[in-house]
């Protein structure tokens, strides 16, 4: 049976060399691993820790291997060293000797016994140097090493948001993300939630943070007393402000967290249509709505980038579009290593979805355009382009969040939420 460390190395190679998604790979691997609960937690810590600190560890390896290029090392050896360096630098509860010895052992497991001495030498050298990682003199390279963010992305973020925002955002991205839930106001028996030790969030009577656990097996979850949803997603729904009896569209709805909150805000009265492009993801919405007892939710498979004549006129529309996801790097750290050009086509797709969504909105109705990124090209630029091309629409203040502007980029400094953007748009009454 694989150990937690061996499993972590195999997962890191698949994620970072084969460009797979961290959360999907990890969930599947742990389910099939046979590891104990404690070992699964340790594997998760190592896996996400190395991923979020990758450029920092790469730089440290370059320094302590006499600047030998890590890219020229055998792939398993490189990741074994990353894992060893991470444990020694960032895991207070692991003795250096254990980190070194287990790394040497992993070299044998991965059939790289000839590299065992090299692994031992690098880690011992790091230990003798006080486990220090000296920063480069160049300011941008220093930030790259400090926050493990590529220079091109750093340059863009600094240009758009300034250094205070960027440093706060990136410092938060290296801390464990909170686990937030929304309590279902339509069901009684909230006392069962006390086993989760919830801490109330200020922006809503139903938003809480809890200590992360295996929530799906709790009595409260199985009874539909809550669903897991970051504060950012809950705030989007709060900005939309749907009312009982209205017709509401959620056009990019899976896996359903926003759909569920919208339905609860509607008091389960009215018609809420939730669509997604993929059938298996639509089933997630159906299953969640059933567990929570939300009978006003109607689901369907649909491409939001195509106009559908049979769509009912809506009082409220949530347009949570596909995006680069750079607002959630504290949960999916591998996203920050993607080249910026891989996001180049997103603004046109986002504009198309927004433009099509607006055609379903009744006069006087409200549409919320949202993303889970902090890039202005996907946020302000898309909304501005839309408003300039459609004069019958206007931005209105985000009063639900106490904001007088028509849109806002949120960061963890606000309600400890993920990074996201929301714009509130109204179709002018005829």
PyMOL commands that set and color helices and strands:
alter all, ss='L'
color gray80, all
select helices_A, chain A and resi 4-18+22-33+37-52+54-64+70-72+75-90+96-109+113-128+139-147+151-161+163-173+190-196+215-217+219-222+231-240+257-265+279-292+326-328+333-337+340-343+346-358+376-378+380-389+399-401
alter helices_A, ss='H'
color red, helices_A
select strands_A, chain A and resi 179-183+199-200+207-210+226-228+247-250+271-276+297-301+314-320+361-371+393-395+407-410+420-427
alter strands_A, ss='S'
color yellow, strands_A
deselect
rebuild
show_as cartoon
